[in-house]
Amino acid sequence: MANEEKSSEVRHRQVATNGITMHVAEQGDLSAPPVLLLHGFPELWLSWRHQMAALAANGYRAIAPDLRGYGDTDVPADPAAYTIFHIVGDLIGLLDQLELPRVFVVGHDWGANVAWQLCLFRPDRVRALVNMGVPYFPRHPSVKPTERFKAFGEGFYITQFQEAGRAENSFAKYDVLTVLKKIFSIKMDNLSAPPGMEIMDFLEAPTSHPEWISENELHYFSEKFQKNGFTGPLNYYRNMDLNWALMAPWQGAKIQVPTKFILGDKDIGCISFGTSMYVKSGGLKSIVPNLEVVIIDGHHFIQQEKAEEVTSEILSYFSSLC
């Protein structure tokens, strides 16, 4: 009974990996099949609270780190320390430290992008993938990401995030709790501010938190971002062009790992970025051939907003491959 109770609790540890110390939350029996859960922006391990409990209850070991620059994981000062190779390297080091040769992987938002690259670089370490929100797009052979984003105008959020300090100064006009409420409550499709306006000023300031997150949970997020700020997470965006240059050896490569992709039909960019059309038309399947697609009624933070439905999709997919 004591062992059962212990395996059902969330355990926390600090793990040395790839030159940093990474905070990791775990739930489930240590001998159970491991599932690595990768959060997005601006999130933390806690974003997977619903999935962790369900995975543990269904015989899996859930492993949810705070990614580099987030929460209780180290926040390197050098902006160049946030390339996709650093971040995937952190995860390989984590798996090595935990003595896990292969894992199931679940990703969302930036965590989804990291998960795609993990599957591309080290498919030998991934049993199967469930990704959400951000599909795998092929690398353009000659055009940098920031050049492509110019089509969305100067007010496009990723464009505004490129300049060091710009987004931080904009965010600093508000308390951290308000910043998080603004982002978590986004329901627009095209994240572009009008000319001359910062995206954080443009986003609506809700009077209450979204229904899918409690006040206590939101305060936990707020405390962690208050401690470390947003520069580490924003550096992921600021390395997009460098990542593009470094990824040249994988030009045209396909992801062969068995994958289920979950998309909320009201997710950010579902229409304006062409995400829905790209996924539905078979564009994603052409470069991720072993693919299943599920489109559900929901917005961007789908694993929290539609926790039960998303968890069911994860469990059904992984159990079919065991």
N, C-alpha and C positions, 0 to 999 in steps of 0.2 A: 504493500500500500504506500509506504514512504517513497519508494522509487517511482511509482506511478504519479504521485503528487509532484515530485521533483521534475519529472519529464514534462508535466503539463504547465509548469511555470516558465516565465520568460527569464532566461539567464543572460547575464552580461559579462563580457570579457574584453580585454585589450590584447590585440594580436600584433606582433611586430612583422611587418611585411614590406618589402620593396623600399626600405629606407624610411618608412613612416610607421606610426602606431595607429592601428585601425580599431575603432569600437565596433563590436559585433554583438547583436542580440540573437539568441537562439531559443527555440522551443521545440520539444519533442525528444524522443529517445535518441541517445547518441549513436546507437547502432542502426537506426532506421535509415531508409534511403534519403540522402540529403537533397534539399532544395535551396538554391541560392537566390535570394530576392534582392533586386537592384532598384532603388528608388530614383525619382527624378528631381526636378527643380520646381519650387524650393521645398524639398521634403526631407525626410529622415527615415530611419529604420521603422519608425512608428507608423508610417504610411501602410505597412503590411500587417498591422495588428490583427485584422480580421482573418487574413489568409494564414498567418502564422498559427493561430489557435486551431483553425480547421485542419491545416496540414498535420499538426501534431496529433490531433484527435483521430486522424485517419491513417496514422502509422508512418508519417514522414518526420524528418528532422528539418525544421525551418531555420535558415541562417540568413539574417538580414543585417548587413553592415551599414554604418554611416559611410558613404563614399568619401574619398579624398576631398578635404575642404569643408566637410559638413559635420555638424553635431559634435560628438566627442572623439572624432577622428582628427588626426593632425591636419593643420592648414598651412601648407608650404607658402612662403612669402613670394617666391619666384613665379610669375605668371606662366612661364614656360614649363613649369612642373605639372601642368594639367593637360598634357596631350593624351590622346587616346591610348598611347603606349604606356604611359605612367598608370593610367586608371585600370586598364586591363592587367597590367603587371601587378598592381596591388591585389587583384583578385586571384591571379595564379599563385602569388605568394601566400595569400590567405588559405587557399585550398591545400597548398603544400604544408603549411603549418598545422592545419587540421587533419592532415594525412587522408585527404579525400581525392582519389584519382579521377573520379567522374561524378558529376552532379546534374540534377535537373536545374534549369535556370528560368527565372521569371523576371521580366523587366518592364519598366514603365517610363515614358518620357525620356529624359537623358539616360536613365537606367536601361531603357530599351535600346538606345543607340549603343551604349557600352556592351550590352548583351549581344547585339548583332556582330560587333567587332570581336568579342570573345569567341563566338562561334566561327568567325572567319579565320582568326589567328590560331585558335587552339580547339578545333572540333573534337580532338581526342579527349578533352576534359568535360564535354557536355553531352549528356544523354539525350536531352530534348529541351526545347525552348517554348515558353509561352511569353509572347511580347505584346505590349499594349501601347496604342496611341501613336507611335512613331514607326512607320514602316522602314524597311531597308531600301534606300535609294542608291542606284549605281553611281559611282564616281564619274563626274564629267571629265573627259580627258584634257580639257583646256581652260575651263572657266572655274574660277575659285567660287566657293559658296557665297562670300560677301558680294561678289559681282552679280550673282544671280538674284540676291535679295534686294538689289537696287530697284527691281521691278515693282516692289511693294511700297516704294517711297521712303523718304527720310524718316518718317515716323514709325517705320516697322521696328518692332521691339528688338529683334536680333541685331539690326543695324545700330540702334541706339546703345545696345549692350557692348558694342565693340570698343568704344573709347574708354580707356581706363579712367575711372572716377565718375564718369557721367551718370551712369545708372545709380551708383552709390549716393551721389549728391541728390539725385531725384528722390530716391527711397528715403533719404534722411529727413525730408520734409515731414514725414509721417512717423508715428511710432511703429515698431516692428509688428505689433498685433494688427494694425490697420493695413500695413503692406501685405501681410499674409491673407487677411480677409479679402482684400481687393483681388489678389491673384487666385485664391481658391474659389472665388465667386464668379470668375470670368465665364460669360455665356455667349460672347460675340464670336464670330467665326474668323474675322480678319483682325489680327492684333497689330493694328497700325493707328498711331495717333494723328490728329490733324496737323498740318504744317505749323511749326513753331511751338509744338506742345510735346512734353515728355509723356511717354506711355503710362507712367505711374500716376501722373496728374489726370490723364484721360480716363483711367479705369474708375468705375463707380465705387464709392466707399459705402459698403452695406452697413446697416445699423446692427446687424446680428451675424453670427457665423453660419455657414452652410449647415443644413440639417444633418449631413453625414459626418460631422466632426463635433465633438463635445467641447465645452468651454475649457475643461481641464486639458484635453488633448491639444487644443489650439495654444494654450499657454505653454505647454511643453515645447512645441515648435518655436514659439516666440522666444522663450528663454535661451534656446540653443542658438538662434540666429542673432539674438541680442549679444550673446557672448562672442561670437566669431565674425559677425557681419555677413555681407553677401558677396564679398570680393572673390573668395575661393570658388563658390558656385558659378559666379559670372565668368571666371576664367575658363570654364568649359567652353562657353560661347566664343571667347576671345582667342581660342586655339583652333577654331574651325578651319581657317585657311592653312595653318601649319599642318593640321591633321590631313587636309586635302593633299598637300605636298608630300607628306610622309607616306601616304597610302598609295602612291603611284605603283609600287610593285604588285598590288592587288587589283589593278585595273582589269575589269571584266570578270573578276572572280565571283563565283556563286557560293551561296551558303547552303551546305548539304545537310545540316542538322535538322532532324524532324521538328517542325515548328507549327504552333497554332498562333495566329495573330488575331487579337481582339481590338475592335475599334468601336468607340462610341459614336453614334450617328450624329451627335451634336458636338463632337470634339473640335477643338481649335484647329482651324485650317482644313477641316474635313471637305469643305467645298472650295474655299478660296485658294488653298494650296494645291488643290487637285488630289488630295489624299484618297478620298472616296473613289474617284474615277480610276486612279492608279491601281488601287486594290481590287476593285470590282472588275476591271477590264483584263486582269491577268498579268499586269505589269509586274506586280510583286512576285507572283508565282514563277515568272520567267527567270528570276534570279534567286528565288528561294523555292526550288522545285518540290521539296517535300513539305508542302504547306497546306494547312487548313485555315479558313478565315471565318470569323464570327463577328457579326455586326449587331450591336445591342443598343437599346435606347439609353443614351447617357451622354455625359459631357467628358471633360478631359481627365479629371481625377477619378477615373472609372472604378478602380479597385477599392476606393473608399465609398464612392457614391452608390455603386451597385455591387456592394461587397459579396452578397450571397450568390448572385448570378456569376460574377467573375470567379469566385472560389469554386463553384460547381464546374465551370469550364476547365479550370486548372486541374482539379482532381480527376475529372473524367478523362482528360487527355493523358495525364501521366499514368493513370491506372491502366489505360489501354496499351501502354508501352512496357509495362512491368512484366 
